[in-house]
Amino acid sequence: MSDLVSEPDHSEWWVSFLKGGVAILPLSIAVLPWGILAGSMAIETGLTPAEGLGMSGIIFAGATQLAVMGMIKAGAGVMSILISAFFIASQHLLYGLTLRERIAPLPLRWRLILGFLLTDELFALIGKHSAAEFNRWYALGVGLFFYIFWLLSTLAGILAATQIENLGSYGLDFSIAATFIVIVVPMIKNLPTIVCVLTALILSVVLGYYHVPSSLIISGVSAMFAGLITSLITGDKE
């Protein structure tokens, strides 16, 4: 893997950039139904095609977009939407802290670009890279290719929504769960992570079944604390 991410010569930057694009391709394909769902749901929510595509282009966070559009349809207030969006996307704060050592030395333009492109998928591919292994062009290739693919899949959903009625009934939302399974499972390598995942899984199912408000937020926070406590008890810091 190190040959993929080591800093290239100036004349070879595009090689690392393209390798990043190739590396993200499987996850891009996996998220295709998710993007289609986001685009179609934007139309169902009452947004214009331009507004729906713009939402994907500006927010660039599938789970947050779907939650926000659901709240808009339900008539939620602006403050409730903003607070919910903040907590749903709060894992990006942890991603940023984890990558700080690698990103901070870069010029401002690079920090802004990679910060905007930082997603679960990008973190899954570069989160384990050390400062010596980290390659800005590889990261840019991963993030930019995924961003373009996300916009195209959203556009496909917008176009499909104008041709196919009740597109959401085709089970496209399962792609959300499938994508996160692909991301999370390879990271389960120790007891604290297992406890964290199982806590989130069990609580989300139970709280969701009983229609507890903010069940996903409660599940996520509880899982993080469960993982932290387990790591303190076992001494496993990995």
N, C-alpha and C positions, 0 to 999 in steps of 0.2 A: 504493500500500500504506500510505502514511503516514496516510491518512485513516481506515484501519481500526484503527490501533494507537496514535494519539495519545491522550493522556489526556482523557477526556470530562468534561463538566460532571457534577455529582452526579446531576442528573435524567436523564442519558443513559447512566449506567454500564451499564444493561441492554442497550443497543444494541451496545456493544463485546463484552459477554458473549455475546450471541447470535451475533455475527459470528464469534467464536472457535469456537462450536459448529458453525456452518456450515462453517468452514474445515477442521475436523478430520473432517468427515463422510466424505470419500473414503477417508482412511486408516482410519477406523473400519470401513467396509464391507470394506476389504481385509483387516483383521485378524479378521473374523468367523470364518472357518474355523479360525484359530489359537485363538481363544477356545473354540470348540466342541471342538477337540482337547484343550485343557487341561482342560476339564470332563470329557470322556469318559475321559481318561487318569487323572484323579483317582479315578474310580470303579474303573477297572481296577487301580489301585495298591492299592485296599483302603480308601480314605478314604470316609467317609460323605458324602452330598450336602452337608450343612452344613459339613463340614470342607473339602470341595473348593471350595465357594463362598467360605468364609472364607480359604482360601489365596490365592485371586485377589484378595480384598478387602484382605488385609494385605500380601502381597508385591508385587502389582501389577507383575509383570515376567514376561512370557510365556516368554522363553528360559530364565530362571532357574527358573521353575516346572516347565517340561518336563524340564530337566536334573535337578532335585531329585527329581521323581517317578520318573524313570528310575533314579536311584541308589538310591532307596528300594526299588524293585522288585528291583534287583540285590543288595540287602542291604548297601549301603555303610554305613560308620560315620558317626556324627554329625559328627565333626571333618572327615572327607573331604567331606561334603556342605556344611558351612559354608565351607570353603576354596574349593571349586568355585563355590559361589554368589557368594562375594565377587569372584572373578576374572571370572566371567561378567558380573556387573553393574558391573564396575569403570569402565566408560565413563561412568557417572553422575557419578563424581568429576570427570572432565574436563568434563562438561556443567555441573556446579556451578561450577567454576572459570571457565568461559567466561562464565557468566551472573552471576557474583558482583557485577560493577559495577552491574548493573541490579536485582538482588534485595536486596543488602545494605542499601540505604537504607530498605527497607520495614519496617513493624512486624513484630514477632516472629510474630504469628499468620499473616501473609501469607508469611513466609519458610518457616514450617513447612508450610503448605498447599501452596504451589507446589513446595517440595522433595519432598513426598510424591508429588505429581502429575507430577513430572518424568520423562518417558519419552523414548525415541528420537523418537517422533512429535511430542511437544510441542517438543522441541529443534529438530526439523526446521522447525517453523513460526515459532519465535521466536528461534532461535539467531543469526540475522543482523541482528536488530533492534538499533539503537543505543540508548544510554541515553535519548536524546530520543524515539525512536520507541516504546520499550517501554511497554506498557499492561497493568497488572496484571489488569484485568477481562477483557481479550482473552485473556491467558494462562490465567486461571481458567476461562473458557469452553471453551478448547481442552482443558485438562487434565481438567476435571470431566465434560464430555460424553464424552470418551474413556474415563474411568474407569467411568462408568455403562454405556457400551456394552460395555466389557470384562466387567463383571459379568453383564450380560444374555446375552452370547455364551457365557460360562462356564456359566451356568445352562442355556442351551439344550443345551450339550454334556452336562451332567449328566443332563438329561431324556432326551436322545437315547441315551445309553449304556444306559439302562434299557429302551429299546425296540428298539435296533438292535445286533446282535451284531457284534463286531470292527469297530467304527466307524473305528479307525485305519487300516484297509486301504483306505480311500477316498481316500487321497492328500491329506488335509487338511494334512499337515505341509508341503506345498509352499507354503502361504500364508506360512510363515515367510520363506522365500527371496524370495517375491514382494513381501512388505511391505518388506523391507530393500532390495530393488532399487529400489523406488519412492522410498525415502528417500535412498539413497546416490547414485544416478545424477545427480540435479540438482545435487549438490554437487561433482561432478567438473569442476573449472574450471581446474586448473593441473597442472603436471608432478608435484609432490610428492604430490598427491592421487591421480593416476593410478598412480604407483608404489606408493603405500600400498594401493590397492584391488587392483591386480594381484598384489602380494605376498601379501595375505590370501587372494585367490582361489586362486592356484596352490598355496600351502602347505597350505591347508585341504583341497583336493582330494587332493594327493599324500599328506599325512600321514594323512588319513582313509582313503585306499585301503589304506595299509599298517598301519592300525589302531594308529597311534602314540598312546599315552596323552596326554590333555590336548592333543590336536591343535589345537583351536580356540583355546585360550589361547596356545599357541606361535605360531600363525598371527597372532593379533591383536597380540601384543607385537612380533613380528618386523616386521609391517606398519607399526606406529607408528614403529619405529626406522628402517625403510627410508624412510618419508616424511620423518622428521626430518633424516636425513642428506642426502636429496635437496634439501630446502629450504635447508640450510646451504650446499650446493655451488652451487645455482642462485641463492641469495639471494631466493627467492620466499617471502615470509612470509604470503601470503594464505591 
